[in-house]
Amino acid sequence: MENDRRSEGVWVETGDALPARRGSRAAFVKEHGNAIWRLFFIQSSRNDRTLDGLGFFSIVEPFLSKCSRPGEDAKAFARRHLGYFNAGLYLSSAVAGVVVNLERKRARGEPVAVERIESVKAALSSALAARANYFFDALLVPLGLTIASISAMYGSYAGLIAFLVLYNIYHFQSRIGGYCRGVELGEGVGGAFVARLYREERLIGGCAAFAAGVFAALLFLRARDAGGARFVVWGAVVCAASAALAKRPSFVRTVAVLAAATALFLVIGGIVS
């Protein structure tokens, strides 16, 4: 990475000059508040043809007049951003911010080709979606749910509150912060930006693994107290069977059958005892 510099705590990957600081926060919210509000509804119009294309267009639509060159048909702008779009839930807002940045540069007469905007949009969509989905789906959400489950074992809501706080810190940081950085940095938003955004990734991954181990141990201890050694053995068999069949097409059906068998085991065990 050449000419590494920091811009308000975020790495800028390119050697381009740092973007000019935006105006006051109130002015930024006034200009972009409508788009930021629409970020949270990007998947509300999901369909098989364009996936989240209509939702993406609804985000950039408030800038339709500002992103059209004098004498240029606004329909061209709409056609560019009503097509297929799939960037996941969390960092699609960063892609929208970058597109707004590039479209406004083009409207001002800067040499930004339409093809460049489309290629940047497609490249960022796949790269950012993969990174954000891994962070949330494989690390953050399992950690939060495990903490909430451990807390629930002791009849406390503290774990649920901790999960909501932990999740939404990164959720809003990704949605709103990603959009703001996209508007400000343009193509400077990339891998280094995401690494900075999710800099605690390794720590959260380690905590998730540790919490999963604690939860498994507590689960078997509670099972021993509730159903005795037979129930613990049955639970181990169920887990092994689920893991062995995880890659088979009938995995969901298998888990459902095992869950029903476990319920039957508990009922019969309760009647016999």
C-alpha positions as CSV (number, residue, x, y, z in Angstrom):
1,M,0.0,0.0,0.0
2,E,1.6,3.2,-1.1
3,N,1.5,6.6,0.6
4,D,-0.5,5.2,3.5
5,R,-2.3,8.1,5.3
6,R,-5.0,8.4,7.8
7,S,-8.2,10.4,7.3
8,E,-10.0,10.7,10.6
9,G,-8.8,7.3,11.7
10,V,-9.6,5.5,8.4
11,W,-6.9,4.2,6.1
12,V,-6.9,5.6,2.6
13,E,-5.7,2.9,0.2
14,T,-4.9,5.0,-2.9
15,G,-2.2,7.6,-3.4
16,D,-4.7,10.2,-4.3
17,A,-5.0,13.4,-2.3
18,L,-7.1,13.2,0.8
19,P,-10.7,14.3,0.3
20,A,-11.8,17.7,1.4
21,R,-13.5,17.7,4.7
22,R,-17.2,17.9,4.4
23,G,-19.2,20.8,5.9
24,S,-20.9,20.8,9.2
25,R,-22.6,17.7,10.4
26,A,-26.0,19.4,10.3
27,A,-25.5,20.3,6.7
28,F,-24.4,16.8,5.8
29,V,-27.5,15.3,7.6
30,K,-29.7,17.8,5.8
31,E,-28.3,16.8,2.4
32,H,-28.0,13.0,3.0
33,G,-30.6,12.4,5.7
34,N,-33.2,11.0,3.2
35,A,-30.7,8.6,1.7
36,I,-29.5,7.5,5.2
37,W,-33.0,6.7,6.2
38,R,-33.6,4.7,3.1
39,L,-30.5,2.5,3.8
40,F,-32.5,0.5,6.3
41,F,-35.1,-0.5,3.7
42,I,-32.8,-1.7,0.9
43,Q,-34.1,-5.3,1.1
44,S,-37.8,-4.3,1.4
45,S,-38.2,-4.6,-2.4
46,R,-36.1,-7.7,-3.0
47,N,-37.1,-9.7,-6.1
48,D,-35.7,-12.5,-8.3
49,R,-34.8,-10.3,-11.2
50,T,-32.7,-7.5,-9.7
51,L,-32.4,-8.7,-6.1
52,D,-31.8,-5.4,-4.2
53,G,-31.6,-3.2,-7.3
54,L,-34.8,-1.3,-6.6
55,G,-33.8,-0.8,-3.0
56,F,-30.3,0.5,-4.1
57,F,-31.9,2.9,-6.5
58,S,-34.2,4.3,-3.8
59,I,-31.0,5.2,-1.8
60,V,-29.4,7.2,-4.7
61,E,-32.7,8.5,-6.1
62,P,-32.7,11.7,-3.9
63,F,-29.5,12.8,-5.9
64,L,-31.1,12.2,-9.3
65,S,-31.1,15.9,-10.2
66,K,-27.7,16.6,-8.7
67,C,-26.1,13.6,-10.5
68,S,-27.4,14.5,-14.0
69,R,-25.4,16.6,-16.3
70,P,-27.1,19.7,-17.8
71,G,-29.1,18.5,-20.7
72,E,-28.7,14.9,-19.9
73,D,-31.7,12.6,-19.6
74,A,-32.2,11.6,-16.0
75,K,-33.5,8.3,-17.2
76,A,-30.0,7.2,-18.0
77,F,-29.1,7.6,-14.3
78,A,-32.1,5.6,-13.3
79,R,-31.3,2.8,-15.8
80,R,-27.7,2.5,-14.5
81,H,-28.8,1.9,-10.9
82,L,-32.1,-0.1,-11.4
83,G,-30.3,-3.2,-12.5
84,Y,-29.1,-6.2,-10.5
85,F,-27.5,-5.4,-7.2
86,N,-26.3,-7.7,-4.5
87,A,-24.0,-6.4,-1.8
88,G,-25.5,-8.0,1.3
89,L,-27.2,-6.1,4.1
90,Y,-24.4,-4.3,5.9
91,L,-22.0,-2.6,3.5
92,S,-24.3,-2.0,0.6
93,S,-24.6,1.5,2.1
94,A,-20.8,2.0,1.5
95,V,-21.3,1.1,-2.1
96,A,-24.2,3.6,-2.4
97,G,-22.0,6.3,-0.9
98,V,-19.2,5.6,-3.4
99,V,-21.7,5.7,-6.3
100,V,-23.1,9.0,-5.1
101,N,-19.6,10.4,-4.8
102,L,-18.6,9.3,-8.4
103,E,-21.9,10.4,-9.9
104,R,-21.6,13.8,-8.4
105,K,-18.1,14.1,-9.7
106,R,-19.3,13.2,-13.2
107,A,-22.1,15.7,-13.0
108,R,-19.6,18.4,-12.2
109,G,-17.8,17.6,-15.4
110,E,-14.9,15.6,-14.0
111,P,-13.6,12.7,-16.2
112,V,-15.5,9.9,-14.6
113,A,-16.9,7.5,-17.2
114,V,-20.1,5.6,-16.7
115,E,-18.3,2.3,-17.3
116,R,-15.9,3.2,-14.4
117,I,-18.9,3.8,-12.0
118,E,-20.4,0.5,-13.0
119,S,-17.2,-1.5,-12.6
120,V,-16.4,0.1,-9.2
121,K,-20.0,-0.7,-8.1
122,A,-19.7,-4.3,-9.2
123,A,-16.3,-4.8,-7.6
124,L,-17.1,-3.3,-4.3
125,S,-20.5,-5.1,-4.1
126,S,-18.9,-8.6,-4.0
127,A,-15.8,-7.7,-2.0
128,L,-17.6,-5.8,0.8
129,A,-20.5,-8.2,1.0
130,A,-18.2,-11.2,1.6
131,R,-16.3,-9.5,4.3
132,A,-19.3,-8.0,6.1
133,N,-21.3,-11.2,5.9
134,Y,-18.5,-13.2,7.4
135,F,-18.0,-10.8,10.2
136,F,-21.7,-10.6,11.2
137,D,-22.9,-14.1,10.3
138,A,-19.9,-16.2,11.4
139,L,-18.5,-14.2,14.3
140,L,-20.6,-11.4,15.8
141,V,-24.1,-12.9,15.7
142,P,-23.0,-16.3,17.0
143,L,-21.1,-14.6,19.8
144,G,-24.0,-12.5,20.8
145,L,-26.5,-15.3,20.7
146,T,-24.3,-17.6,22.7
147,I,-23.9,-14.9,25.4
148,A,-27.7,-14.4,25.4
149,S,-28.2,-18.2,25.7
150,I,-25.8,-18.5,28.6
151,S,-27.5,-15.6,30.4
152,A,-30.9,-17.2,29.8
153,M,-29.8,-20.3,31.5
154,Y,-29.7,-18.3,34.7
155,G,-32.9,-16.4,34.1
156,S,-31.3,-13.1,33.2
157,Y,-31.9,-10.7,30.4
158,A,-28.4,-9.2,30.6
159,G,-27.1,-11.4,27.8
160,L,-29.9,-10.3,25.5
161,I,-29.2,-6.6,26.2
162,A,-25.5,-7.3,25.6
163,F,-26.2,-8.9,22.3
164,L,-28.4,-6.0,21.1
165,V,-25.8,-3.5,22.1
166,L,-22.9,-5.4,20.6
167,Y,-24.7,-6.1,17.3
168,N,-26.1,-2.5,16.8
169,I,-22.7,-0.9,17.5
170,Y,-21.3,-2.6,14.4
171,H,-24.6,-2.5,12.6
172,F,-25.0,1.3,12.7
173,Q,-21.3,1.7,12.2
174,S,-21.5,-0.3,9.0
175,R,-24.7,1.1,7.7
176,I,-24.4,4.8,8.5
177,G,-20.7,5.0,8.8
178,G,-20.1,3.1,5.6
179,Y,-22.4,5.4,3.7
180,C,-20.7,8.5,5.1
181,R,-17.2,7.2,4.3
182,G,-18.3,6.2,0.8
183,V,-19.6,9.7,0.1
184,E,-16.4,11.2,1.5
185,L,-13.7,8.9,0.2
186,G,-15.2,7.6,-3.0
187,E,-13.0,4.9,-4.4
188,G,-10.8,5.2,-1.4
189,V,-13.2,2.9,0.4
190,G,-11.9,-0.6,0.2
191,G,-10.2,-3.4,2.0
192,A,-8.2,-1.2,4.4
193,F,-11.4,0.7,5.3
194,V,-13.2,-2.5,6.1
195,A,-10.2,-3.8,8.1
196,R,-10.3,-0.6,10.1
197,L,-14.1,-0.9,10.5
198,Y,-13.9,-4.5,11.8
199,R,-10.5,-4.2,13.5
200,E,-11.6,-6.4,16.4
201,E,-12.4,-9.3,14.1
202,R,-9.8,-11.7,15.5
203,L,-10.8,-10.8,19.1
204,I,-14.5,-11.4,18.5
205,G,-13.7,-14.7,16.7
206,G,-11.7,-15.9,19.7
207,C,-14.4,-14.8,22.1
208,A,-17.1,-16.5,20.0
209,A,-15.1,-19.8,20.1
210,F,-14.6,-19.5,23.9
211,A,-18.2,-18.6,24.5
212,A,-19.3,-21.6,22.4
213,G,-17.2,-23.9,24.5
214,V,-18.6,-22.5,27.8
215,F,-22.1,-22.8,26.5
216,A,-21.6,-26.5,25.4
217,A,-20.2,-27.3,28.8
218,L,-23.0,-25.6,30.7
219,L,-25.6,-27.3,28.3
220,F,-24.3,-30.8,29.2
221,L,-24.2,-30.0,32.9
222,R,-27.8,-28.7,32.8
223,A,-28.8,-31.8,30.8
224,R,-27.2,-34.1,33.3
225,D,-29.2,-32.3,36.1
226,A,-32.4,-32.5,34.1
227,G,-32.3,-35.9,32.6
228,G,-29.4,-37.8,34.0
229,A,-26.5,-39.5,32.3
230,R,-28.8,-41.1,29.6
231,F,-29.9,-37.7,28.4
232,V,-26.3,-36.5,28.1
233,V,-25.4,-39.6,26.0
234,W,-28.5,-39.0,23.8
235,G,-27.5,-35.4,23.3
236,A,-24.0,-36.4,22.3
237,V,-25.4,-38.9,19.8
238,V,-27.7,-36.2,18.3
239,C,-24.8,-33.8,17.9
240,A,-22.7,-36.4,16.2
241,A,-25.5,-37.4,13.9
242,S,-26.2,-33.8,12.9
243,A,-22.5,-33.1,12.2
244,A,-22.1,-36.3,10.2
245,L,-25.1,-35.4,8.0
246,A,-24.4,-31.7,7.7
247,K,-23.5,-31.8,4.0
248,R,-26.3,-34.1,3.0
249,P,-29.4,-32.6,1.2
250,S,-31.6,-34.0,3.9
251,F,-29.8,-32.1,6.7
252,V,-32.8,-30.0,7.8
253,R,-35.1,-33.0,7.7
254,T,-32.6,-35.0,9.8
255,V,-32.3,-32.3,12.4
256,A,-36.1,-32.1,12.6
257,V,-36.4,-35.8,13.1
258,L,-33.7,-35.8,15.8
259,A,-35.4,-32.9,17.6
260,A,-38.7,-34.8,17.6
261,A,-36.9,-38.0,18.8
262,T,-35.3,-36.0,21.6
263,A,-38.7,-34.6,22.7
264,L,-40.1,-38.1,22.7
265,F,-37.2,-39.3,24.7
266,L,-37.9,-36.6,27.3
267,V,-41.6,-37.5,27.5
268,I,-41.0,-41.2,27.8
269,G,-38.2,-40.7,30.3
270,G,-40.5,-38.4,32.4
271,I,-43.3,-41.0,32.4
272,V,-41.1,-43.9,33.3
273,S,-39.4,-42.0,36.1
